Amino acid sequence: MCRNIRVLHNFEPPATDDEIEAAALQYVRKISGATRPSAANEEAFGEAVRAITAATRTLVDSLVTKAPPRDREVEAAKAKARTAERYGLRPAASG
């Protein structure tokens, strides 16, 4: 349920609003226990997503680091390699 909650800080290019909103949505889904709110809870659900999106943007924009920005493609390749090792799969050939 939380697969879209990823590290968003220190990437080049920076995290997009869509990435931040996706993480906020997954967070709200996780803590509420619902992938879709009932009609009675839809407004509260949406407001929570908006508030967490805004707070996350503020946090990501405020963080400071001396480390060089991470490359999204390199990080994705590392994640695929970890998954392949974890599940005993052969890494897919890149072409």
NORZI-V940375 format. One record per residue. N is the residue number from 1. RES is the residue in three letters. PHI is phi in whole degrees, -180 to 180 (* if undefined). D_CENTER is the distance of its C-alpha to the mean C-alpha in whole Angstrom. Layout:
BEGIN
n:N res:RES phi:PHI d_center:D_CENTER
n:N res:RES phi:PHI d_center:D_CENTER
END
This chain:
BEGIN
n:1 res:MET phi:* d_center:11
n:2 res:CYS phi:-108 d_center:8
n:3 res:ARG phi:-66 d_center:7
n:4 res:ASN phi:-90 d_center:4
n:5 res:ILE phi:-87 d_center:3
n:6 res:ARG phi:-129 d_center:3
n:7 res:VAL phi:-62 d_center:6
n:8 res:LEU phi:-116 d_center:6
n:9 res:HIS phi:-90 d_center:10
n:10 res:ASN phi:67 d_center:13
n:11 res:PHE phi:-115 d_center:12
n:12 res:GLU phi:-123 d_center:15
n:13 res:PRO phi:-71 d_center:15
n:14 res:PRO phi:-61 d_center:13
n:15 res:ALA phi:-57 d_center:9
n:16 res:THR phi:-86 d_center:10
n:17 res:ASP phi:-61 d_center:11
n:18 res:ASP phi:-64 d_center:9
n:19 res:GLU phi:-65 d_center:6
n:20 res:ILE phi:-68 d_center:6
n:21 res:GLU phi:-65 d_center:8
n:22 res:ALA phi:-62 d_center:6
n:23 res:ALA phi:-66 d_center:4
n:24 res:ALA phi:-63 d_center:8
n:25 res:LEU phi:-61 d_center:9
n:26 res:GLN phi:-64 d_center:8
n:27 res:TYR phi:-64 d_center:9
n:28 res:VAL phi:-63 d_center:12
n:29 res:ARG phi:-60 d_center:13
n:30 res:LYS phi:-65 d_center:13
n:31 res:ILE phi:-74 d_center:15
n:32 res:SER phi:-86 d_center:17
n:33 res:GLY phi:77 d_center:18
n:34 res:ALA phi:-134 d_center:18
n:35 res:THR phi:-81 d_center:16
n:36 res:ARG phi:-136 d_center:18
n:37 res:PRO phi:-75 d_center:20
n:38 res:SER phi:-70 d_center:24
n:39 res:ALA phi:-57 d_center:26
n:40 res:ALA phi:-67 d_center:27
n:41 res:ASN phi:-106 d_center:24
n:42 res:GLU phi:-59 d_center:22
n:43 res:GLU phi:-66 d_center:23
n:44 res:ALA phi:-64 d_center:21
n:45 res:PHE phi:-61 d_center:18
n:46 res:GLY phi:-62 d_center:18
n:47 res:GLU phi:-66 d_center:19
n:48 res:ALA phi:-63 d_center:16
n:49 res:VAL phi:-61 d_center:13
n:50 res:ARG phi:-62 d_center:15
n:51 res:ALA phi:-66 d_center:16
n:52 res:ILE phi:-70 d_center:12
n:53 res:THR phi:-60 d_center:11
n:54 res:ALA phi:-64 d_center:14
n:55 res:ALA phi:-65 d_center:14
n:56 res:THR phi:-67 d_center:11
n:57 res:ARG phi:-60 d_center:12
n:58 res:THR phi:-60 d_center:15
n:59 res:LEU phi:-63 d_center:14
n:60 res:VAL phi:-60 d_center:12
n:61 res:ASP phi:-71 d_center:15
n:62 res:SER phi:-91 d_center:17
n:63 res:LEU phi:-67 d_center:16
n:64 res:VAL phi:-123 d_center:19
n:65 res:THR phi:-147 d_center:19
n:66 res:LYS phi:-98 d_center:22
n:67 res:ALA phi:-72 d_center:20
n:68 res:PRO phi:-68 d_center:20
n:69 res:PRO phi:-60 d_center:17
n:70 res:ARG phi:-83 d_center:15
n:71 res:ASP phi:-96 d_center:15
n:72 res:ARG phi:-60 d_center:12
n:73 res:GLU phi:-67 d_center:15
n:74 res:VAL phi:-65 d_center:16
n:75 res:GLU phi:-64 d_center:13
n:76 res:ALA phi:-65 d_center:13
n:77 res:ALA phi:-65 d_center:16
n:78 res:LYS phi:-62 d_center:16
n:79 res:ALA phi:-64 d_center:14
n:80 res:LYS phi:-64 d_center:16
n:81 res:ALA phi:-66 d_center:19
n:82 res:ARG phi:-63 d_center:18
n:83 res:THR phi:-64 d_center:17
n:84 res:ALA phi:-61 d_center:21
n:85 res:GLU phi:-67 d_center:22
n:86 res:ARG phi:-63 d_center:21
n:87 res:TYR phi:-102 d_center:22
n:88 res:GLY phi:67 d_center:25
n:89 res:LEU phi:-97 d_center:24
n:90 res:ARG phi:-82 d_center:26
n:91 res:PRO phi:-63 d_center:23
n:92 res:ALA phi:-68 d_center:24
n:93 res:ALA phi:-70 d_center:26
n:94 res:SER phi:-93 d_center:24
n:95 res:GLY phi:-141 d_center:27
END
